[in-house]
Structures are given as structure tokens and as C-alpha cells.
Amino acid sequence: MKILITTDTYSPIINGVVTSIKNLYKELKANGHEVKIMTLSHTGVEMVDGDVYYLKSIRIGVYPDARVKVPLYNKLIKEVIKWGPDVIHSQTEFSMMIVSKHISNKLKIPHMHTYHTLYENYLDYLFGGIINKNISAKITKRILSNLNIVIAATNKTKDTLLSYGIDRPIYVIPTGIELSKFQRKLSAEDKQKIMSELKISPDDRIIGYVGRIAEEKNISEILMLLPDVIKKNKNVKLLIVGGGPYLDHLKDLVKTLHLEGNVIFTGMISADEVYKYYKISEIFVNASTSETQGLTFIEALSSGCPVVCKYDACIDGVIVQGSNGYSYKEQDKFTSYINEILENPSLRQRMSVQAVIKANEYSSSIFANKVLDKYSSMTYANKEANIPLVDYMNPKIQKR
């Protein structure tokens, strides 16, 4: 099968969407399919790098790394049309969505879309409050119209899209990760090197956050709750791994709270090195309620690191209360859960085992196989069944 994946953002940018696409691409190729990725050039310069087609683009100031395509049509799009994909799988809702719809209409092929971002959580951040939730829902509904299938990573996202009035078939397929990357053993030498560089002593108890440093990630809540944890465990150090636009604000907050001796910022870490920071952490912490995929939760579990996080619907079925971690709704529970794990080594060990078991349900191969099943259903309906594709993919009609 020839599969075209489109996205506004791709490598070398690092985020959850890019990670998801890379894992899908690798698995599809391993299964013998022809796959090309069409994206916007992060430098603005048009080029082809293997299977990745980078289209000319310009930067816009809506959010960091945001770009739009120019011009509307060019030779690389013609090359992809000539290649003749059997299906298009778009991953973002902006420039490349327009390109995807153009190619789909031109070739009369199915168009599937994965909805990664709940924009209602970012309206103030991205648009300064100019666009409200109701307008955002209407825009999303308009964008997703005329697609054949919509994929959501969680039931939380699916339910939100249904509340917008989306009438396309919506399937929940949790994003998978390359488990082997996070299940590697951390050598004593590598651990000692990291601890030395970060000035971590053997007596320190490490709790870690890994991810983008942005306002919506709500890392400030963890910092505000940290003093209560320290009252009982003075050697606790919070390791904040990653970079982003909110980094300077968090550093200022650490100074305000007089937590300089208990918070460590690592800055950006290579993707191949990230697993080491999960491994040296006794607990992974997260207070975000804006997640749609929760990839860092799965990465932590895969590394054998129990999770303590603020409750959010995206973790339903992922964090099993008291088994592989805890989720909290009341802030005082954060402190009690952290201390309970730190003070009970056997509990932490049991949670670590259960964390890996749960993570195995979210392998990139399982993820890719589920996506492939949708590709096959769409192409069958389009080429052989002579059934209107939306009708064929509608679960209600399938049950008749």
C-alpha cells in the first residue's frame, strides 16, 4: 500500500505529534508499505530528504515554530500526486490539511485524519482570547467535514469532538511508542555521569517531569506543591527535563519559592537520552489537564517509573490507581501519594513492575496495526466495495 502522511510539523522539531508520526512511519515501513511524509520545511527551504518532502514555508507568530505553506501549489506536490498514494493520513489542521484535501480530491482517494490537539485548552495562549470555545468548536467541525475517518488518541478527545457535532466516524486508537527505547537498562556509568553533571547526591530522592515547558502543562502547580513534599522528605529533588517558552517563568517561580536547592532544570535532552532521566527518577509527576495523547505517561511507565499526576480523562485506563501510580484531584493528595511511594520501597517496586506491564499495551506495533486496519477498510470501500466510504466506515451502519 502507498501511504502519504502529512503534517505541519516534523523533525527536527520535537513534540508528541512528531513522535507519533515517526513511530507510525517506522512500523509501516517495517510491514513493507511505501510511505512518504509531506511537511513544512522548518527552515523555509524546499527539499526532499529520503521519504520526507519538505515544502517551502514562512514563519508566523501565532506560537513557536508555527509556519504556513507558500505557495499553494508546487512541484513537490505534483511529484507526490504522480507517485499515486492509496490513502492520505493527515496529522495537523492547517496548511497541510488543505494540501491533503487537494490531493485526496485530485486522486479520489480516502483521507483519514488524526486529531492531536484540543485547541480549546490553548485559546488564550494562541489567540489571546479572541477566539472562544464555541467559535473554536465551529472551526474544528468545519475543518473535519468531508473527511472519511477521524482518529482520536483517547476517549476524552473523541467525546470532545462529538460535543462539537462532528458527524464523521471517530475511532479511538491510542498512540503507541517504541517501547524498547525506554526499557533499556541504564548503566551505572551513565547514571553516575548524569548525577555528577546535575549535582545529585546518592541520598537525593528524585521525582521527575519530562516534556515541553509550556504554560498549559501546569508545571507551576507541581512547584507550588513541592514545599509540602519537602517538609517530610528534605532530600527530594524535582528534575524538570525539557525546554519551552515557559522555562524562564518557572525559573523565576523557583526563586520566589526559595526552591533553588530542590529543583533542577536540565534543558533540552536528546530523544535518545530521555529514557535515562525516567530511569533515575523514582516517580514521574505531571499536573497537566491539556493532554490528548499522554505519551510521556506511557514513556514513564515503560521505563518502570510509577506516575503521580493530576486526574485527567486522557489517563483513564492508563494510570491504574494504586497499581502503577496515583492520580489526584485534591492538591493535598499529591503530597501524600509522593511520600507514600518514597517511604515504601516494596510499593514502589510493585508499581514499577505493573508500570511496564501496562505500557506493553501501547507498543508502536499495536498502534500501527490498528491504523493499518482503518487504511485497509477505507481503500477496500473506495476501490472494490462500491460503497459510499462514510457509510462503510460508520460503525452504526456496519452493525446492520
Sine and cosine of phi, psi and omega as CSV:
sin_phi,cos_phi,sin_psi,cos_psi,sin_omega,cos_omega
0.00,0.00,0.63,-0.78,0.08,-1.00
-0.99,-0.13,0.86,-0.52,-0.12,-0.99
-0.83,-0.55,0.80,-0.60,0.07,-1.00
-0.95,-0.30,0.84,-0.54,0.08,-1.00
-0.96,-0.29,0.78,-0.62,0.00,-1.00
-0.88,-0.48,0.54,-0.84,-0.03,-1.00
-0.31,-0.95,0.58,-0.82,0.06,-1.00
-0.97,0.25,-0.37,0.93,-0.05,-1.00
-0.73,-0.68,0.68,-0.74,0.01,-1.00
-0.43,-0.90,0.01,-1.00,-0.02,-1.00
-0.77,0.64,0.67,-0.74,0.27,0.96
-1.00,0.03,0.07,1.00,0.08,-1.00
-0.88,0.47,0.62,-0.78,0.00,-1.00
-0.89,-0.45,0.90,-0.44,0.14,-0.99
-0.32,-0.95,0.01,-1.00,-0.07,-1.00
-0.90,0.44,-0.59,0.81,0.00,-1.00
-0.91,0.42,-0.72,0.69,0.00,-1.00
-0.88,0.47,-0.68,0.73,0.02,-1.00
-0.87,0.50,-0.70,0.71,0.01,-1.00
-0.87,0.49,-0.70,0.72,-0.01,-1.00
-0.91,0.42,-0.69,0.72,-0.01,-1.00
-0.87,0.49,-0.69,0.72,0.01,-1.00
-0.90,0.43,-0.66,0.75,0.02,-1.00
-0.90,0.43,-0.72,0.69,0.01,-1.00
-0.84,0.55,-0.74,0.67,-0.04,-1.00
-0.88,0.48,-0.68,0.73,-0.02,-1.00
-0.94,0.34,-0.64,0.77,0.02,-1.00
-0.89,0.45,-0.68,0.74,0.04,-1.00
-0.90,0.44,-0.64,0.77,0.00,-1.00
-0.90,0.44,-0.43,0.90,0.03,-1.00
-1.00,0.01,0.15,0.99,0.12,-0.99
1.00,0.05,0.21,0.98,-0.01,-1.00
-1.00,-0.02,0.46,-0.89,0.12,-0.99
-1.00,0.07,0.81,-0.58,-0.07,-1.00
-0.73,-0.68,0.74,-0.68,0.14,-0.99
-0.81,-0.59,0.54,-0.84,0.04,-1.00
-0.90,-0.44,0.79,-0.61,0.07,-1.00
-0.91,-0.41,0.80,-0.59,-0.10,-0.99
-0.56,-0.83,0.05,-1.00,0.07,-1.00
-1.00,0.02,0.67,-0.74,0.02,-1.00
-0.93,0.38,0.79,-0.62,0.01,-1.00
-0.95,0.30,-0.27,0.96,0.05,-1.00
-0.98,-0.20,-0.19,0.98,-0.07,-1.00
1.00,-0.05,-0.27,0.96,-0.05,-1.00
-1.00,0.03,0.77,-0.64,0.00,-1.00
-0.96,0.26,0.71,-0.70,0.01,-1.00
-0.26,-0.97,0.22,-0.97,0.09,-1.00
-0.85,-0.52,0.77,-0.64,0.02,-1.00
-0.80,-0.61,1.00,-0.05,-0.05,-1.00
0.91,0.41,-0.87,-0.49,0.00,-1.00
-1.00,-0.01,0.07,1.00,-0.06,-1.00
-0.96,-0.27,0.84,-0.55,0.02,-1.00
-0.97,-0.24,0.92,-0.40,-0.01,-1.00
-0.99,-0.15,0.90,-0.43,-0.03,-1.00
-1.00,0.01,0.51,-0.86,0.03,-1.00
-0.84,0.53,0.67,-0.74,-0.05,-1.00
-0.50,-0.87,0.23,-0.97,0.10,-0.99
-0.78,-0.63,0.47,-0.88,-0.02,-1.00
-0.98,0.18,0.62,-0.78,0.15,-0.99
-0.83,-0.55,0.40,-0.92,-0.17,-0.99
-1.00,-0.07,0.40,0.92,-0.04,-1.00
-0.93,0.36,-0.71,0.70,0.07,-1.00
-0.42,-0.91,0.27,-0.96,-0.05,-1.00
-0.83,0.55,0.68,-0.73,0.03,-1.00
0.95,0.31,0.09,1.00,0.01,-1.00
-0.95,0.31,0.71,-0.70,0.00,-1.00
-0.63,-0.78,0.36,-0.93,0.11,-0.99
-0.79,-0.62,0.45,-0.90,-0.07,-1.00
-0.99,0.16,0.61,-0.79,0.17,-0.99
-0.58,-0.81,0.59,-0.81,-0.30,0.95
-0.97,0.25,-0.18,-0.98,-0.05,-1.00
-0.91,0.41,-0.60,0.80,-0.12,-0.99
-0.73,-0.68,0.63,-0.78,0.00,-1.00
-0.44,-0.90,-0.02,-1.00,-0.13,-0.99
-0.92,0.39,-0.54,0.84,-0.01,-1.00
-0.92,0.40,-0.61,0.79,0.07,-1.00
-0.90,0.43,-0.64,0.77,0.06,-1.00
-0.88,0.48,-0.65,0.76,0.01,-1.00
-0.89,0.46,-0.67,0.75,0.00,-1.00
-0.92,0.38,-0.64,0.77,0.05,-1.00
-0.89,0.46,-0.66,0.75,0.04,-1.00
-0.90,0.44,-0.59,0.81,0.06,-1.00
-0.87,0.50,-0.60,0.80,0.12,-0.99
0.98,0.21,0.91,0.42,0.04,-1.00
-0.90,0.44,0.46,-0.89,0.05,-1.00
-1.00,0.05,-0.41,0.91,-0.05,-1.00
-0.44,-0.90,0.50,-0.86,0.07,-1.00
-0.89,-0.45,0.72,-0.69,0.03,-1.00
-0.83,-0.56,0.98,-0.18,0.00,-1.00
-1.00,0.04,0.44,-0.90,-0.11,-0.99
-0.81,-0.58,-0.18,0.98,0.01,-1.00
-0.67,-0.74,0.26,-0.97,-0.20,-0.98
-0.96,-0.28,0.23,0.97,-0.13,-0.99
-0.92,-0.38,-0.86,-0.51,-0.10,-0.99
-0.82,0.58,-0.72,0.70,-0.10,-0.99
-0.97,0.25,-0.30,0.95,0.15,-0.99
-0.92,0.39,-0.66,0.75,0.04,-1.00
-0.89,0.46,-0.71,0.71,0.03,-1.00
-0.88,0.47,-0.68,0.74,-0.02,-1.00
-0.88,0.48,-0.71,0.71,0.00,-1.00
-0.91,0.42,-0.60,0.80,0.05,-1.00
-0.88,0.47,-0.75,0.67,-0.02,-1.00
-0.91,0.41,-0.66,0.75,0.02,-1.00
-0.87,0.50,-0.71,0.71,0.01,-1.00
-0.93,0.38,-0.63,0.77,-0.02,-1.00
-0.89,0.45,-0.69,0.72,-0.07,-1.00
-0.99,-0.11,-0.13,0.99,-0.04,-1.00
0.83,0.55,0.79,0.62,0.00,-1.00
-0.87,-0.49,0.36,-0.93,-0.02,-1.00
-0.91,0.41,0.51,-0.86,-0.01,-1.00
-0.77,-0.64,0.92,-0.40,0.05,-1.00
-0.95,-0.33,0.53,-0.85,-0.05,-1.00
-0.71,-0.71,0.71,-0.70,0.14,-0.99
-0.99,-0.15,0.83,-0.55,-0.01,-1.00
-1.00,-0.07,0.96,-0.27,-0.12,-0.99
-1.00,-0.04,-0.52,0.85,-0.23,-0.97
-0.85,-0.52,0.83,-0.56,0.12,-0.99
-1.00,0.08,0.99,-0.12,-0.14,-0.99
-0.92,0.39,-0.32,0.95,0.01,-1.00
-0.89,0.46,-0.33,0.94,0.04,-1.00
-0.99,0.12,-0.12,0.99,-0.15,-0.99
-0.82,-0.57,0.18,0.98,-0.15,-0.99
-0.88,0.47,-0.69,0.73,0.03,-1.00
-0.93,0.38,-0.63,0.78,-0.05,-1.00
-0.93,0.38,-0.68,0.73,-0.09,-1.00
-1.00,0.03,-0.65,0.76,-0.19,-0.98
-0.85,-0.53,0.17,0.99,0.07,-1.00
0.88,0.48,0.45,0.89,0.04,-1.00
0.99,0.13,0.05,1.00,0.00,-1.00
-0.92,0.40,-0.61,0.79,0.02,-1.00
-0.97,-0.24,0.83,-0.55,0.02,-1.00
-1.00,-0.05,0.03,-1.00,-0.08,-1.00
-0.89,0.46,-0.63,0.77,-0.02,-1.00
-0.91,0.42,-0.69,0.73,0.02,-1.00
-0.92,0.39,-0.65,0.76,0.03,-1.00
-0.85,0.52,-0.67,0.75,0.01,-1.00
-0.90,0.44,-0.66,0.75,0.00,-1.00
-0.92,0.40,-0.65,0.76,0.03,-1.00
-0.89,0.45,-0.70,0.71,0.00,-1.00
-0.88,0.47,-0.69,0.72,0.02,-1.00
-0.86,0.51,-0.67,0.74,0.00,-1.00
-0.91,0.42,-0.69,0.73,-0.03,-1.00
-0.90,0.45,-0.64,0.77,-0.09,-1.00
-1.00,0.06,-0.01,1.00,0.04,-1.00
-0.94,0.35,0.48,-0.88,0.04,-1.00
0.94,0.33,0.15,0.99,0.14,-0.99
-1.00,0.10,0.32,-0.95,0.00,-1.00
-1.00,0.04,-0.64,0.77,-0.01,-1.00
-0.59,-0.81,0.57,-0.82,0.18,-0.98
-0.89,-0.46,0.74,-0.68,0.05,-1.00
-0.96,-0.29,0.73,-0.68,0.10,-1.00
-0.88,-0.48,0.60,-0.80,-0.03,-1.00
-0.97,0.23,-0.41,0.91,-0.05,-1.00
-0.63,-0.78,0.31,-0.95,0.10,-1.00
-0.90,0.44,-0.50,0.86,0.05,-1.00
-0.83,0.55,-0.73,0.68,0.00,-1.00
-0.92,0.38,-0.68,0.74,0.02,-1.00
-0.86,0.51,-0.73,0.68,-0.02,-1.00
-0.88,0.47,-0.62,0.79,0.02,-1.00
-0.90,0.43,-0.69,0.72,0.01,-1.00
-0.90,0.43,-0.63,0.78,0.06,-1.00
-0.89,0.45,-0.59,0.81,0.02,-1.00
-0.93,0.38,-0.37,0.93,0.07,-1.00
-0.98,0.20,-0.20,0.98,-0.04,-1.00
1.00,0.00,0.33,0.94,0.04,-1.00
-0.90,0.44,0.80,-0.59,-0.04,-1.00
-0.95,-0.30,0.17,0.98,0.10,-1.00
-0.99,0.17,0.43,-0.90,0.12,-0.99
-0.89,0.46,0.81,-0.59,-0.02,-1.00
-0.90,-0.43,0.82,-0.57,0.01,-1.00
-0.89,-0.46,0.63,-0.78,0.05,-1.00
-1.00,-0.08,0.90,-0.45,0.08,-1.00
-0.76,-0.65,0.97,-0.23,0.01,-1.00
-0.86,0.51,0.70,-0.72,0.02,-1.00
-0.91,0.41,0.73,-0.69,0.00,-1.00
-1.00,-0.09,0.33,-0.94,0.06,-1.00
-0.81,-0.59,0.30,-0.95,0.05,-1.00
-0.99,0.15,1.00,-0.03,-0.16,-0.99
-0.84,0.55,-0.60,0.80,-0.08,-1.00
-0.87,0.50,-0.46,0.89,0.01,-1.00
-0.90,0.44,-0.52,0.86,-0.10,-0.99
-0.97,-0.25,-0.14,0.99,0.01,-1.00
-0.99,-0.17,0.14,0.99,0.10,-1.00
-0.94,0.35,0.49,-0.87,0.05,-1.00
-0.98,0.18,0.60,-0.80,0.07,-1.00
-1.00,-0.06,0.87,-0.50,-0.03,-1.00
-0.93,0.36,0.44,-0.90,0.03,-1.00
-0.87,0.50,-0.58,0.82,-0.01,-1.00
-0.91,0.40,-0.70,0.71,0.00,-1.00
-0.91,0.41,-0.64,0.77,0.02,-1.00
-0.89,0.45,-0.71,0.71,-0.01,-1.00
-0.90,0.43,-0.60,0.80,0.00,-1.00
-0.90,0.44,-0.72,0.70,0.00,-1.00
-0.90,0.43,-0.72,0.70,-0.03,-1.00
-0.89,0.46,-0.59,0.81,0.03,-1.00
-0.93,0.37,-0.71,0.70,-0.02,-1.00
-0.89,0.45,-0.59,0.80,-0.06,-1.00
-1.00,-0.08,0.05,1.00,0.02,-1.00
0.86,0.52,0.71,0.70,0.07,-1.00
-0.99,-0.13,0.78,-0.63,0.00,-1.00
-1.00,-0.02,0.34,-0.94,0.01,-1.00
-0.86,0.51,-0.40,0.92,-0.02,-1.00
-1.00,0.08,-0.17,0.99,-0.04,-1.00
-0.95,0.32,0.60,-0.80,0.07,-1.00
-0.96,-0.27,0.91,-0.41,-0.15,-0.99
-0.99,-0.12,0.83,-0.56,0.24,-0.97
-0.91,-0.40,0.64,-0.77,-0.18,-0.98
-0.78,-0.63,0.59,-0.81,0.21,-0.98
-0.91,-0.42,0.73,-0.68,0.06,-1.00
-0.81,-0.59,0.78,-0.63,0.03,-1.00
0.48,-0.88,-0.12,-0.99,-0.01,-1.00
-0.95,0.32,0.66,-0.75,0.01,-1.00
-1.00,-0.06,1.00,0.03,-0.03,-1.00
-0.74,-0.68,0.37,-0.93,-0.08,-1.00
-0.85,0.52,-0.67,0.75,-0.07,-1.00
-0.93,0.37,-0.21,0.98,0.04,-1.00
-0.97,0.24,-0.21,0.98,0.14,-0.99
0.87,0.50,0.57,0.82,0.03,-1.00
-0.91,0.42,-0.45,0.89,0.01,-1.00
-0.86,0.50,-0.53,0.85,0.03,-1.00
-0.90,0.45,-0.65,0.76,0.03,-1.00
-0.89,0.46,-0.67,0.74,0.02,-1.00
-0.89,0.45,-0.63,0.78,0.00,-1.00
-0.92,0.39,-0.50,0.87,-0.02,-1.00
-1.00,0.03,-0.27,0.96,-0.08,-1.00
-0.86,0.51,-0.65,0.76,-0.01,-1.00
-0.83,0.56,-0.58,0.82,0.02,-1.00
-0.93,0.37,-0.54,0.84,0.07,-1.00
-0.93,0.38,-0.67,0.74,-0.05,-1.00
-0.91,0.42,-0.50,0.87,0.01,-1.00
-0.83,0.56,-0.57,0.82,-0.04,-1.00
-0.98,-0.17,-0.48,0.88,0.01,-1.00
-0.77,-0.64,1.00,0.03,-0.12,-0.99
-0.91,0.41,-0.36,0.93,-0.04,-1.00
-1.00,0.00,0.15,0.99,0.01,-1.00
-0.93,0.36,0.74,-0.68,0.10,-0.99
-0.83,-0.55,0.75,-0.66,0.08,-1.00
-1.00,-0.06,0.87,-0.50,0.00,-1.00
-0.99,-0.16,0.90,-0.44,0.01,-1.00
-0.96,-0.29,0.94,-0.34,-0.13,-0.99
-0.96,-0.29,0.89,-0.46,0.04,-1.00
0.68,-0.74,0.01,-1.00,0.03,-1.00
-0.70,-0.71,0.17,-0.99,0.02,-1.00
0.34,-0.94,0.06,-1.00,-0.14,-0.99
-0.93,0.36,-0.24,0.97,-0.06,-1.00
-0.98,-0.19,0.11,0.99,-0.10,-0.99
-0.88,0.48,-0.74,0.67,-0.03,-1.00
-0.89,0.45,-0.62,0.79,0.03,-1.00
-0.88,0.48,-0.69,0.72,-0.01,-1.00
-0.91,0.42,-0.62,0.79,0.04,-1.00
-0.89,0.46,-0.62,0.78,0.05,-1.00
-0.92,0.40,-0.63,0.78,0.01,-1.00
-0.90,0.43,-0.63,0.78,0.05,-1.00
-0.86,0.51,-0.66,0.75,0.03,-1.00
-0.92,0.40,-0.67,0.74,0.00,-1.00
-0.87,0.48,-0.62,0.78,-0.03,-1.00
-1.00,0.05,0.00,1.00,-0.01,-1.00
0.84,0.54,0.73,0.69,-0.04,-1.00
-0.94,-0.34,0.31,0.95,-0.07,-1.00
-0.83,0.56,-0.52,0.85,-0.02,-1.00
-0.99,0.10,-0.07,1.00,-0.07,-1.00
-0.84,-0.55,0.03,1.00,0.00,-1.00
-0.79,-0.62,0.74,-0.67,-0.01,-1.00
-0.83,-0.55,0.83,-0.56,0.08,-1.00
-0.98,-0.19,0.83,-0.56,-0.01,-1.00
-1.00,-0.02,-0.36,0.93,-0.16,-0.99
0.98,0.21,-0.17,-0.99,-0.01,-1.00
-0.91,0.42,0.67,-0.74,0.02,-1.00
-0.84,-0.54,0.65,-0.76,0.04,-1.00
-0.83,0.56,0.62,-0.79,-0.01,-1.00
-0.83,0.56,-0.57,0.82,-0.01,-1.00
-0.96,0.28,-0.24,0.97,-0.04,-1.00
-0.97,-0.22,-0.19,0.98,-0.13,-0.99
-0.86,0.51,-0.63,0.78,-0.06,-1.00
-0.83,0.56,-0.51,0.86,-0.03,-1.00
-0.89,0.45,-0.54,0.84,-0.05,-1.00
-0.98,0.18,-0.49,0.87,0.18,-0.98
-0.92,0.40,-0.64,0.77,-0.09,-1.00
-0.92,0.39,-0.56,0.83,-0.02,-1.00
-1.00,0.08,-0.12,0.99,0.03,-1.00
-1.00,-0.01,0.68,-0.73,0.06,-1.00
-0.99,0.14,-0.44,0.90,0.00,-1.00
-0.58,-0.82,0.65,-0.76,0.15,-0.99
-0.99,-0.11,0.75,-0.66,-0.03,-1.00
-0.87,-0.50,0.55,-0.83,0.00,-1.00
-0.37,-0.93,0.72,-0.69,0.01,-1.00
-0.88,-0.48,0.25,0.97,-0.03,-1.00
-0.97,0.24,0.60,-0.80,0.15,-0.99
-0.85,-0.53,0.36,0.93,-0.03,-1.00
-0.94,-0.35,0.19,0.98,-0.07,-1.00
-0.98,0.22,0.58,-0.81,0.15,-0.99
-0.90,-0.44,-0.32,0.95,0.00,-1.00
-0.89,-0.47,-0.64,0.77,0.00,-1.00
0.91,0.40,0.62,0.79,-0.05,-1.00
-0.89,0.46,-0.60,0.80,-0.03,-1.00
-0.92,0.39,-0.48,0.88,0.08,-1.00
-0.89,0.46,-0.71,0.70,-0.01,-1.00
-0.92,0.39,-0.64,0.77,0.04,-1.00
-0.87,0.49,-0.70,0.71,0.01,-1.00
-0.88,0.47,-0.73,0.68,0.00,-1.00
-0.87,0.49,-0.68,0.74,-0.01,-1.00
-0.88,0.47,-0.51,0.86,0.02,-1.00
-0.99,0.16,-0.04,1.00,-0.03,-1.00
0.99,0.14,0.37,0.93,-0.05,-1.00
-0.97,-0.24,0.91,-0.42,0.05,-1.00
-0.86,0.51,0.39,-0.92,-0.09,-1.00
-0.89,-0.47,0.68,-0.73,0.24,-0.97
-0.84,-0.55,0.89,-0.45,-0.12,-0.99
-0.59,-0.80,0.34,-0.94,0.11,-0.99
-0.94,0.34,0.65,-0.76,-0.05,-1.00
-0.90,0.43,0.69,-0.72,0.10,-1.00
-0.49,-0.87,0.57,-0.82,-0.07,-1.00
-0.86,0.51,-0.39,0.92,-0.04,-1.00
-0.92,0.39,-0.31,0.95,-0.02,-1.00
-0.99,-0.11,0.03,1.00,0.05,-1.00
-0.84,0.55,0.80,-0.60,-0.02,-1.00
0.99,0.11,-0.17,0.99,0.00,-1.00
-0.98,-0.17,-0.84,0.54,0.07,-1.00
-1.00,-0.06,0.92,-0.39,-0.01,-1.00
-0.99,-0.12,0.91,-0.41,-0.15,-0.99
-0.81,0.58,0.85,-0.52,0.04,-1.00
0.99,0.16,-0.09,1.00,-0.01,-1.00
-0.98,-0.20,-0.87,0.49,0.03,-1.00
-0.91,-0.42,0.15,0.99,0.01,-1.00
0.33,-0.94,-0.25,-0.97,0.03,-1.00
-0.66,-0.75,0.55,-0.83,0.22,-0.98
-0.90,-0.44,0.58,-0.82,-0.05,-1.00
-0.84,-0.54,0.50,-0.87,0.13,-0.99
-0.93,-0.37,-0.67,0.74,0.09,-1.00
-1.00,0.03,0.71,-0.70,-0.12,-0.99
-0.88,0.47,-0.52,0.86,-0.02,-1.00
-0.92,0.40,-0.36,0.93,0.03,-1.00
-0.93,0.36,-0.47,0.88,0.03,-1.00
-0.83,0.55,-0.76,0.65,-0.02,-1.00
-0.89,0.46,-0.72,0.69,-0.06,-1.00
-0.91,0.40,-0.61,0.79,0.01,-1.00
-0.93,0.37,-0.69,0.73,0.03,-1.00
-0.86,0.51,-0.76,0.65,-0.04,-1.00
-0.91,0.42,-0.59,0.80,0.01,-1.00
-0.87,0.49,-0.68,0.73,-0.01,-1.00
-0.95,0.32,-0.69,0.72,-0.03,-1.00
-0.90,0.44,-0.54,0.84,-0.08,-1.00
-1.00,-0.03,-0.04,1.00,-0.05,-1.00
-0.77,-0.64,1.00,0.04,-0.05,-1.00
-0.84,0.54,-0.59,0.81,-0.01,-1.00
-0.93,0.36,-0.60,0.80,0.07,-1.00
-0.90,0.44,-0.71,0.70,0.01,-1.00
-0.88,0.48,-0.64,0.77,0.00,-1.00
-0.91,0.41,-0.68,0.73,0.03,-1.00
-0.89,0.45,-0.67,0.75,0.02,-1.00
-0.90,0.43,-0.61,0.80,0.01,-1.00
-0.88,0.47,-0.68,0.73,0.03,-1.00
-0.90,0.44,-0.72,0.69,-0.01,-1.00
-0.92,0.39,-0.50,0.87,0.04,-1.00
-0.88,0.48,-0.72,0.69,0.00,-1.00
-0.91,0.40,-0.64,0.77,0.02,-1.00
-0.87,0.49,-0.71,0.70,0.01,-1.00
-0.91,0.41,-0.66,0.75,-0.03,-1.00
-0.87,0.49,-0.53,0.85,-0.03,-1.00
-0.89,0.46,-0.29,0.96,0.06,-1.00
-0.97,0.25,-0.18,0.98,-0.12,-0.99
-0.87,-0.49,0.64,0.77,0.02,-1.00
-0.95,0.31,0.44,-0.90,0.02,-1.00
-0.91,0.41,-0.47,0.88,0.01,-1.00
-0.94,0.34,-0.66,0.75,0.06,-1.00
-0.90,0.44,-0.69,0.72,0.04,-1.00
-0.84,0.54,-0.77,0.64,-0.05,-1.00
-0.90,0.43,-0.62,0.78,0.01,-1.00
-0.90,0.44,-0.62,0.79,0.03,-1.00
-0.92,0.38,-0.64,0.77,0.04,-1.00
-0.91,0.40,-0.68,0.73,0.03,-1.00
-0.85,0.52,-0.60,0.80,0.04,-1.00
-0.86,0.50,-0.63,0.77,0.04,-1.00
-0.94,0.33,-0.64,0.77,0.08,-1.00
-0.84,0.55,-0.74,0.67,-0.06,-1.00
-0.89,0.46,-0.67,0.74,0.01,-1.00
-0.89,0.45,-0.67,0.75,-0.01,-1.00
-0.92,0.40,-0.72,0.69,-0.04,-1.00
-0.93,0.36,-0.56,0.83,0.06,-1.00
-0.89,0.46,-0.74,0.67,0.00,-1.00
-0.90,0.44,-0.60,0.80,-0.07,-1.00
-0.96,0.29,-0.62,0.79,-0.13,-0.99
-0.98,-0.20,-0.53,0.85,-0.19,-0.98
-0.86,-0.50,-0.61,0.79,-0.15,-0.99
-0.98,0.18,-0.32,0.95,-0.02,-1.00
0.82,0.57,0.65,0.76,0.01,-1.00
-0.90,-0.44,0.69,-0.72,0.10,-1.00
-0.79,0.62,0.80,-0.60,-0.20,-0.98
-0.87,0.49,-0.66,0.75,0.00,-1.00
-0.89,0.45,-0.63,0.78,0.04,-1.00
-0.91,0.41,-0.68,0.74,-0.05,-1.00
-0.90,0.44,-0.62,0.78,-0.07,-1.00
-1.00,0.06,-0.09,1.00,-0.03,-1.00
-0.97,0.24,0.90,-0.44,-0.04,-1.00
-0.82,0.57,-0.57,0.82,-0.01,-1.00
-0.91,0.42,-0.63,0.78,-0.01,-1.00
-0.96,0.27,-0.58,0.81,-0.01,-1.00
-0.87,0.48,-0.50,0.87,-0.06,-1.00
-0.98,0.20,-0.20,0.98,-0.04,-1.00
-0.95,0.32,0.00,0.00,0.00,0.00
